[in-house]
Amino acid sequence: MVSSGGEDGVVRRRGCSCTKDDFLPEESFQSMGNYVKALKEIPARLKDRVMTRSVDAAEIHEIRARSGHEMKRNLTWWDLMWFGIGAVIGAGIFVLTGLEARDHAGPAVVLSYVVSGVSAMLSVFCYTEFAVEIPVAGGSFAYLRVELGDFVAFIAAGNIILEYVVGGAAVARSWTSYFATLCNHKPDDFRLIARCLGEDYGHLDPIAVAVCAVICIFAVFSTKGSSRLNYVASIIHIAVIVFIVIAGLTKANPKNYQDFAPYGTRGVFKAAAVLFFAYIGFDAVSTMAEETKNPGKNIPIGLVGSMIITTACYCLMAVALCLMQPYDQIDPDAPFSVAFSAIGWDWAKYIVAAGALKGMTTVLLVGAVGQARYLTHIARTHMMPPWLANVSAKTGTPINATIVMLAATALIAFFTKLNILADLLSVSTLFIFMLVAVGLLVRRYYVSGETTSTNQIKFLVLLALILASSVGTSVYWALTDNEWIGYCITVPIWFLSTLGMRLLVPQARSPKTWGVPLVPWLPSASIAINIFLLGSIDKDSFIRFGIWTAILLIYYLLFGLHATYDAAKAAELNKAESKLQTAEEGGRVAADKTTS
């Protein structure tokens, strides 16, 4: 069995090489006989991985050490707040606002932003406590690995990767649309049409690929340098948003708000589920905890502060857009630029397009930084090839992971239209955020070896009721129209289950520095609203999500399971050898003292 120290050495020595041991160094892959034996042991190994939970100390010290070099701790709350703003305000507000206002919500799109903003804020609280307690680059993958085990963490990891790749691809394609507007062209003019690939995948986007390549260069150079570029660009971006709101309101036509919710309540929530895409990105900030000077102080300020500013900007911009132009005339590709043209301010569309480009550039930059750190920590556990875990000694950044993630982003951006990407992304993200909220409840109410069996059973039953009632509410919403009797059953069950957890189950752990307030209410509400929004997403997106999850399971059973199993056993063996050596040295010291 390969020792943990040996694995770490492989990462350090071969960060820039591409040999077999960089990708499959574990014992199960050293020969065909070993691999066949590993496949025969799938049931036993799967049981081991499902039941295994990591611990805080392992994620913070042992797993992180597998990258060979430390990431540089040079970020403050100021950096994190602007990273949060830069990560979030981009394609969502500048593109999807028009699409959802026109097709699903009308002027009530502002309420859709409020709903998705509340959901995002609840998730921000959950992420913040984890990021303070477990300040590593793995983000939600590391949190779930500690609380829900290796297998659940892997499924989440695959969806995290999908979230970042698809999200980056969507932003890169939107970058092309606004660049075309800036050049006095229609949004699709700079794309190549390949009709043989179909409508959804035949609008080829070479500019999106070029943008991803440029972002990759910035992301691998320096995290602090990326931060400086981000907050300068974000400040300019905020100035553009202020201009859009003020200028838009000066041309407001209240008549455009007469039919406020033309598609009804269902349209508002349908739009909210898709517009959740506009808030995606804040979780990238949590991956920077490993590079933050004082995580306990800086992460809460950075994450919560950026989300408050972002939500306010979104609501104001949505109001301004729908007051400028009737909802059914809003352009779905570049809504703000076209709206200013419609009111006779052609010059203003250039400011809007330039601001949108700056915003989407920072979203891509922060996304590239965040996604590489996710992949780095996933590779540290050997769920992905350990070659991806390498951190450059010169730049202090994970170069291999950054290049691989942005290459995948560029490939998808080249082929796939925005509407396909946005729906698929929302399913993946809502699923992950729901799991993080579940993980937080587990963290607070269950500690192995301390929680009594009675309290454990009560907690599991109540948690199952919270999940079941939330799923019931979502399914009832998806399958019925203007019915309400089902909510009289599911909502009280959710409320009573959460109340029961609050009154009947004692908390087993308290946060050391910063914690989510009103536990279990806020995490339980996060679970409920994330699952509810899933009920507003179309069937095809769930089919794509199911296909992706099936691919993940196949990869896990053939490779990831055996790699992580071997790595874990090697680490245990290495620890046992270290303890034995320490004991032997202690014995020799005692013997020497006796002899003397």
Secondary structure, DSSP 8 states (H G I E B T S, - for coil): ---HHHHHHHHHHTTT---HHHH--SGGGSSHHHHHHHHHTHHHHHHHHHH----HHIIIIIIHHTTSS-----B-HHHHHHHHHHHHSSHIIIIIHHHHIIIIIGGGHHHHHHHHHHHHHHHHHHHHHHHHHS-STTTHHHHHHHHT-HHHHHHHHHHHHHHHHHHHHHHHHHHHHHHHHHTTS-TTTTSEE-GGG-TTT-EE-HHHHHHHHHHHHHHHH-HHHHHHHHHHHHHHHHHHHHHHHHHHHHT--GGGGSSS-TTHHHHHHHHHHHHGGGGTTHHHHHTTGGGBS-HHHHHHHHHHHHHHHHHHHHHHHHHHHHHHS-GGG--SSSHHHHHHHHTT-HHHHHHHHHHHHHHHHHHHHHHHHHHHHHHHHHHHTTSS-GGGG---TTT-S-HHHHHHHHHHHHHHHHH--HHHHHHHHHHHHHHHHHHHHHHHHHHHH--TTTS-HHHHHHHHHHHHHHHHHHHHHHHHHHH-SS--TTHHHHHHHHHHHHHHHHHHS--S---SS---SSTTHHHHHHHHHHHHHHTTS-HHHHHHHHHHHHHHHHHIIIIIHHHHHHHHHHHHHHHHHHHHHHHHHHHHHHHHHHH-
